[in-house]
Amino acid sequence: MTALNAEIAERFAALALAHVSREYPNKMDHVLTAPEDARTPRALHPIFFGSFDWHSCVHGYWLLARLARRYGDLSAASAIAALFDERITTANVAAECAYLERAHARGFERPYGWAWMLALQAELDQHGAGARAAALLRPLSHAFAVRFRNFLPLCDYPVRTGTHSSTAFALRLAADYAEPNDPALFALMRERALAWYGEDSHAQAWEPSQDDFLSPTLMEAECMRRFLAPRAFDAWFAAFLPHASDGAPATLFTPVRVSDRCDGKIAHLDGLNLSRAWCWRAIAAAQPREGPLAIRSRDAIERHLAASLPHVTGDYMGEHWLATFALLALGD
């Protein structure tokens, strides 16, 4: 099965190093309340000002941290370390935290950016090379963990989209931080996932939508896999996608067409192919290796990767974020 290797790691690291420091073009999530609020991305976000938008910059750092941990002899390792030393400082973290105290910042990057910040923290916590950055960044990740704790009790309903608002994606990604660092938050996330998705069955998989980069159906399944014990997940999945072993609904096993990779929204569909591959890889790993679902899943992974892995580079609308989802799709 196609997997991450040193050659791909080198290419992705070079790509991310170029875009996390590229301030423009930039699509900001920023509310202006007075003329003095009209400031540049770097003035507002001294760490995460690049990569077209804040959340893509955060997960660009996540990609760099993960590659540095996975490949100690990465040629970009010293450049990654230098970047983290320069950007992740006490003063810069304080400025990022201060932004969250703005009156109109309550919904800033909710929930997608919140989840990626916690994922970045969880990644940095795992390796010695990131110990300094992990310690300095913790106040910011803690601020987003608090936001999750405050928001989830108010969130009576899931957001069942294939874009940034997906609650299934946010919970799945943030779980890797919450479980070791904040058991109460992890329990709250699990309770919400079960309340939102626990009774779902016979998913119709009416997808894709034109600007999806997540599969609403598979992302929900991967979220539930993360929060359920294996036997409980098997029972839930059998009700949710009862014909998956037979390759149905077919849309979940079929890569999507990307008609214009220079269009930022249409380019999302490459992300959909990659995130589907990520979900199928995780679901397959939870099944007997030679079982029919695992075999179907591995075939789907290869076809989705073949459709979009060659297009991670080529246009900045994809280049500023697709490598992160390719890294997820290629597995650990």
C-alpha positions in Angstrom: 0.0 0.0 0.0 1.3 3.5 -0.8 2.9 5.0 2.3 5.0 7.9 3.4 8.7 7.7 2.5 11.7 9.9 2.9 11.4 11.3 -0.6 7.8 12.4 -0.1 8.8 13.8 3.4 11.5 15.9 1.9 9.2 17.3 -0.8 6.4 18.1 1.7 8.8 19.7 4.2 10.2 22.1 1.5 6.7 22.9 0.4 5.5 23.8 4.0 8.6 25.8 4.8 7.9 28.0 1.8 4.2 28.7 2.5 4.2 29.1 6.3 6.3 32.2 5.9 4.4 33.5 2.9 2.1 36.3 4.2 0.3 37.1 0.9 -2.2 36.3 -0.5 -4.1 36.0 2.7 -7.8 35.3 3.5 -8.3 36.5 7.1 -10.9 35.5 9.7 -11.0 39.0 11.2 -13.7 41.3 12.4 -13.1 45.1 12.0 -14.7 47.2 14.7 -12.7 50.4 14.1 -10.2 51.8 11.6 -7.3 50.7 13.8 -8.3 47.1 13.4 -7.2 47.1 9.8 -3.9 45.5 10.3 -1.7 43.0 8.4 -1.9 39.3 9.0 1.6 39.3 10.6 0.8 42.2 12.9 -2.3 40.3 14.1 -0.8 36.8 14.2 3.0 36.9 14.6 3.3 33.1 14.4 0.5 31.9 12.1 0.4 34.7 9.4 1.3 32.6 6.4 -0.2 29.8 4.2 -3.1 31.9 2.9 -5.1 31.6 6.2 -4.5 31.0 9.9 -5.6 27.4 10.1 -3.6 26.3 7.1 -0.5 27.9 8.7 -1.2 26.0 12.0 -1.4 22.7 10.2 1.6 23.6 8.1 3.5 23.8 11.4 1.9 20.4 12.4 3.2 18.9 9.1 6.7 20.2 9.8 6.7 18.9 13.4 5.5 15.5 12.3 8.0 15.1 9.5 10.9 16.3 11.8 9.8 13.6 14.3 9.4 10.8 11.8 12.6 11.5 9.9 15.5 12.6 12.1 17.8 12.9 9.1 15.5 15.2 7.2 17.5 17.7 5.2 15.1 20.4 6.3 15.4 19.5 10.0 17.7 22.5 10.9 15.4 24.9 8.9 12.4 23.6 10.8 14.1 24.0 14.1 15.2 27.5 13.2 11.7 28.4 12.2 10.2 27.2 15.4 12.8 29.0 17.5 12.2 32.2 15.6 8.4 32.2 15.6 7.3 30.3 18.7 8.4 32.7 21.4 6.9 33.8 24.6 6.0 37.2 23.1 4.5 35.8 19.9 2.4 33.2 21.8 1.1 36.0 24.1 0.1 38.0 21.0 -1.8 35.0 19.5 -3.5 34.5 22.9 -4.4 38.2 23.1 -6.1 38.1 19.8 -8.5 35.6 21.3 -9.6 38.1 23.9 -11.0 40.4 21.2 -14.7 41.0 21.7 -15.5 39.6 18.3 -13.1 36.6 18.4 -15.4 34.2 20.2 -16.0 32.2 17.0 -12.5 32.7 15.6 -11.6 29.5 13.6 -14.3 27.5 15.3 -14.0 24.5 15.2 -11.4 23.7 12.5 -8.6 25.9 13.6 -9.3 25.0 17.3 -8.7 21.3 16.4 -5.6 21.9 14.4 -4.0 23.9 17.2 -4.6 21.0 19.6 -3.3 18.6 17.0 -0.1 20.7 16.7 0.3 20.7 20.5 -0.2 16.9 20.6 2.4 16.4 17.9 5.0 18.7 19.6 4.5 16.9 22.9 5.6 13.6 21.3 9.2 14.4 20.5 12.2 15.8 22.3 13.1 18.2 19.4 9.8 19.9 20.0 10.0 20.2 23.8 10.8 23.9 23.8 8.1 24.8 21.3 5.6 22.5 23.0 6.2 24.3 26.3 5.9 27.8 24.9 2.9 27.0 22.8 0.9 25.4 25.6 -0.9 28.6 26.8 -2.4 29.0 23.3 -3.4 25.4 23.0 -4.9 25.6 26.5 -6.9 28.6 25.4 -8.5 26.6 22.6 -9.1 23.6 24.9 -11.1 26.0 27.1 -13.0 27.1 24.1 -13.9 23.5 23.3 -15.0 22.9 26.9 -17.2 26.1 26.8 -18.7 25.5 23.4 -19.5 21.7 23.4 -22.2 21.9 26.1 -23.9 24.6 23.9 -23.6 22.6 20.7 -26.9 20.6 20.7 -26.5 19.5 17.1 -23.6 18.3 14.9 -22.5 20.2 11.9 -22.6 17.6 9.1 -20.6 19.3 6.4 -17.6 18.4 4.4 -15.8 21.6 5.1 -14.3 23.6 8.0 -17.4 23.6 10.1 -17.5 19.8 10.5 -17.8 18.8 14.1 -16.8 15.2 13.4 -13.5 16.3 12.0 -12.9 18.7 14.9 -13.6 16.1 17.6 -11.5 13.4 15.8 -8.5 15.7 15.5 -8.7 17.3 18.9 -9.0 13.9 20.6 -5.3 13.2 20.3 -4.6 16.2 22.5 -7.5 15.8 24.9 -7.0 12.1 25.8 -3.5 12.5 27.3 -3.8 16.1 28.5 -7.4 16.8 29.5 -9.4 13.7 30.3 -12.5 15.7 31.2 -12.5 17.3 27.8 -12.0 14.0 26.1 -15.0 12.6 28.1 -17.1 15.6 27.0 -16.0 15.1 23.4 -17.0 11.4 23.6 -20.3 12.3 25.1 -21.1 14.8 22.3 -20.0 12.3 19.6 -22.3 9.6 21.0 -25.2 12.1 21.4 -24.8 13.4 17.8 -24.0 10.2 15.9 -24.7 7.2 18.1 -28.1 6.4 16.6 -27.2 7.1 13.0 -27.8 4.2 10.6 -28.0 3.4 6.9 -26.1 6.5 5.8 -27.1 7.5 2.3 -23.7 9.3 1.6 -25.2 12.0 -0.5 -21.8 13.3 -1.5 -19.6 14.9 -2.7 -20.6 18.5 -2.7 -18.7 20.8 -5.0 -16.4 22.3 -2.3 -16.0 19.4 0.1 -12.6 18.5 1.4 -14.0 16.0 3.9 -16.4 13.2 3.5 -19.3 13.9 5.9 -20.0 10.2 6.0 -16.5 8.8 6.5 -15.5 11.6 8.8 -18.3 10.7 11.1 -17.3 7.1 11.0 -13.6 7.9 11.8 -14.8 10.2 14.6 -16.8 7.3 16.1 -13.9 4.9 15.7 -11.7 7.2 17.7 -14.1 7.4 20.6 -15.5 3.8 20.7 -14.0 0.6 21.9 -13.3 -1.8 18.9 -16.3 -4.1 19.5 -18.7 -1.1 20.0 -17.4 0.5 16.9 -17.9 -2.6 14.8 -21.5 -2.8 15.9 -22.1 0.9 15.2 -20.4 0.8 11.8 -22.4 -2.3 10.8 -25.6 -0.2 11.3 -24.2 3.0 9.9 -22.8 1.5 6.6 -24.3 -2.0 6.5 -23.3 -2.6 2.8 -19.7 -1.2 3.0 -18.2 -4.6 2.6 -20.0 -4.8 -0.8 -18.6 -1.4 -1.9 -21.8 0.5 -1.2 -22.6 3.4 -1.2 -20.4 3.4 -4.3 -19.7 7.1 -4.0 -17.6 6.5 -0.9 -15.3 4.2 -2.8 -15.0 6.4 -6.0 -12.5 9.2 -6.3 -13.9 12.6 -7.2 -13.1 14.6 -10.3 -11.3 18.0 -9.8 -12.2 20.2 -12.7 -10.1 23.3 -11.9 -7.2 23.2 -9.5 -6.7 26.9 -9.7 -10.1 27.5 -8.1 -9.7 27.5 -4.4 -13.1 25.9 -3.7 -12.9 23.3 -6.5 -9.4 22.4 -5.3 -11.0 21.3 -2.1 -12.0 18.1 -3.9 -8.4 16.9 -4.0 -8.5 17.2 -0.2 -11.7 15.1 -0.2 -9.8 12.3 -2.1 -7.0 12.5 0.4 -9.1 12.7 3.5 -11.2 9.8 2.3 -8.0 7.8 2.0 -7.1 8.8 5.6 -10.5 7.6 6.9 -10.5 4.4 4.9 -7.0 3.6 6.2 -8.0 4.0 9.8 -11.2 2.0 9.3 -9.3 -0.8 7.5 -6.8 -1.0 10.4 -9.7 -1.7 12.7 -10.9 -4.7 10.7 -9.5 -8.2 10.1 -6.8 -7.7 7.5 -8.2 -10.2 5.0 -11.8 -9.3 5.7 -14.0 -8.0 2.9 -14.2 -4.5 4.3 -10.4 -4.2 4.8 -9.8 -5.4 1.2 -12.4 -2.9 -0.2 -10.9 -0.1 1.9 -7.3 -0.7 0.7 -8.5 -0.6 -2.9 -10.3 2.7 -2.2 -7.2 4.1 -0.5 -5.0 3.4 -3.5 -7.5 4.8 -6.0 -8.1 8.0 -4.0 -4.4 8.5 -3.5 -3.7 8.0 -7.3 -6.3 10.6 -8.1 -4.9 13.4 -5.9 -1.5 12.7 -4.5 0.2 13.9 -7.8 -1.6 17.2 -7.4 -0.4 18.4 -4.0 1.7 20.9 -5.8 1.0 22.9 -8.9 -1.1 25.8 -7.8 -1.0 27.8 -4.5 -4.7 27.2 -3.9 -3.8 23.6 -3.2 -0.2 23.9 -2.3 -0.8 25.9 0.9 -2.7 23.0 2.5 -3.0 19.8 0.6 0.3 18.2 1.8 -1.2 18.1 5.3 -4.1 15.9 4.2 -1.7 13.8 2.0 0.4 13.2 5.1 -2.8 12.0 7.0 -3.7 9.8 4.0 -0.3 8.2 3.8 -0.5 7.1 7.5 2.0 6.8 10.2 
